[in-house]
Amino acid sequence: MDPDDREPRLRSDVALRRRTLWLGEMELYDDELAISGWRWSGSVWRPIPITEIRQVEKWPAPEGMVNLVIRPENRDDFYCRVEGGIFYWVKEFRDDERTDVEIRH
């Protein structure tokens, strides 16, 4: 199925640490998490199958800092700043038995 034909269950603006990403967006579908945006080289779309996400960490963070870390298998971690609705993301990942969620205080 073409990713453009699906409606995400959850969507938020996102910024990444350690990777340049402009107009970043994170979308959650039933079977994958997709991070998209723009880099110097053009548009990017990074799908991550939910079954490959080994852990999600919610970090306490001041404005503008990393507040969510996605740790997929066999690729680099995504250090994210979710711009809105961070606790909706935590709830979605926590409710999904395929993912392990850790909340740091």
Secondary structure, DSSP 8 states (H G I E B T S, - for coil): --GGGS--SEEEEEEEESS--EEEEEEE-SSEEEEEEEETTEEEEEEEEGGGEEEEEE----TTS--EEEEETTS--EEEEE-S-HHHHHHHHHH-TT--EEE--
